[in-house]
Amino acid sequence: MPAPRTVLLTGAAGGLGTLMRGLLPDHGHELRLLDMRPIDGEPDAIVADLADRDALREAVRGVDAIVHLAGISLESSFEKILRANIEGTYNLYEAAREEGVRRIVFASSNHAVGYTPRPQDGDPLIPAETPRRPDTYYGLSKCFGEDLAQLYWEKHGIETVSVRIGSCFPEPASVRMLSIWMSPADGARLFHAALTAENVGHTVVNGSSRNTRQWLDLTSARALGYEPQDDSEQYAEKLIAEQGELDPDNPAHSSLGGPFVTDPPIWPY
């Protein structure tokens, strides 16, 4: 499909949203921004909560596609996850259905499969079709989002690429992240591929760079046209000197979800 002319970016004030609103325009996308709080320097951004169905419907009206990054990105109470990540994502898909938007890129997460053991030396990489094993209510909400995307493809013909993001930061912050890091530039490349690939139906892909210490199989992402360019290895020596190598007997090191399986970071709001 041709590059969408206008893309609604939800969660545009968040960490990943801030990175993508600076990078996606370089791939030819004109962004319409949405967040529940104002965005500095973006007076035209839409300020709305995912619970506001009327505002969501107005926000999606006339766009060619949606990149859905909004919601809680750490662990929280089930009630908060339910409202922001589960009901909020449903509200967005309903708005897309009502306004005829045919392509969504959904920010899923490695935490949808967080209890999956990490590959050891010689093991195959973790495929995107690995069975879901959520490690938190947050991870569970990403499983719901993937199933919702499947339903709306089957029932309403809305195509979605669900991207199980490893970690997307300017640089990795832990030894674990060396194996699942996606550079912001590669994140923009993957989102662009997900927005423009043809006939995706509902496709689940892993999201990371081409890391030397890779855990995630990128086969389905590459099938969209994604060609990662970056590698976390340049950060390895410093991180290992500070933190040590991963301990295979530590559940926070032996599972894909890392500390989310033992002591998950809590959403502060």
C-alpha positions, 0 to 999 in steps of 0.5 A: 500500500502507498505510504499513508498521508496522515497517521494518528499517533496516540500516546504522542507525549510518552517516551516512545511517542516522543521518539516517533513523532520526531522520526516518522515524518522522515519516512513520509508520514504526516502526524496527527498527535493525541495524548491525554496531556498537552505536548510542549511545542505541539499546540495542534495536538489533540488532548483527550483520554482514551475513555472519551469515545466522541473525542477518539472518533473525531481524532481518527476521522480522515486519517489513513492509519493509526500508530497506537502507543497510548496507555500504561506501559508498566505494571499497575492495578488491574483496574487501571490497566483495564481502563487505559489498555483494555477498554482504551484500545477497544474504544480506539478500534471502535472509532477506527471502525466507525470512521473507516480507518483500515490500518492500525499499528499496535504497540504490543510488548515482549511482556505478552510472552514474558514467561518464555525462557530466553534463548541459551547458547545454540537455542533458536530465537523466540519467534513471533508466533510463540504462545502467549505467556504474559508476565503481568496485568500489563502483559495480559493487556497486550495479549488482549490487544492482539486478540482484539486486532485479530477480531477486528480483522476477521469481523471488520477488515481492519488490518493490524500489525502488532509489534511485540516491542523489546525495548525502544530507548536511545540506548539500552539500560541493562544487560538484558536489553542488549538482547531485545533493544530496538534503536529509535531509528529502527523503531521508526523503520519498523513502524513505517514498514508496518504502515506500508506493507500490503495485505498484512491482515493481522500480523504479529512481529517482534520489534528489535534491532539486529543485535549481536546478542539477539533473542527475538526472531525478526522473520515476520518483521523482515517479511514486511520490508523491515531492515534493521540497521543498528546493534546494541553491542557497542554498549555491551562492554560498559553495561557488563562491567557495571552489572555483570553477565546474566545469571541463568539461575535468576528468574529475572535473567532467565525469562524474556520478561526480565524483572517483570516476572519477579518485581515489575516496575510500577506505573507511577500515576 
